[in-house]
Amino acid sequence: MSVVPIKPSQAEYSDQLTEESMSISTKDYIESKLETIEARMDGRIAAMQEINKSTNDKIDALSSNITQLKYVTVTTGIAAVLGIAAFNATVLSNMVASFESGKNTAQAISNASSELKATQSDIKLLRDEIKKQTKK
């Protein structure tokens, strides 16, 4: 039977690394690396916070613009409805006026026709009278 060496697990290995086993220079090196990483992360977080603040400001401005757009849309809709109603009233008024004008025209034509017949009969009487006077 052969003997297989057993490697210590990660947890066992980390237990073996204690402050006593680390040299001071290694400890300082790791701390300086961690400080550098932490400073970079702080910078990144500050940049992300600035982007977040800028985004929130833009959202607030956009929200205000959307509210104004709602008012403009509603006002435009109301104006369009009123404009269509005014156009409809104008067309209806013109149609009624044309109809009334047509009725008056028919009556005027009837009156003119009656007057024309009366004038024609008067002319006929005058002609007859002129013929009688010329025969004498």
PyMOL commands that set and color helices and strands:
alter all, ss='L'
color gray80, all
select helices_A, chain A and resi 10-16+24-135
alter helices_A, ss='H'
color red, helices_A
deselect
rebuild
show_as cartoon
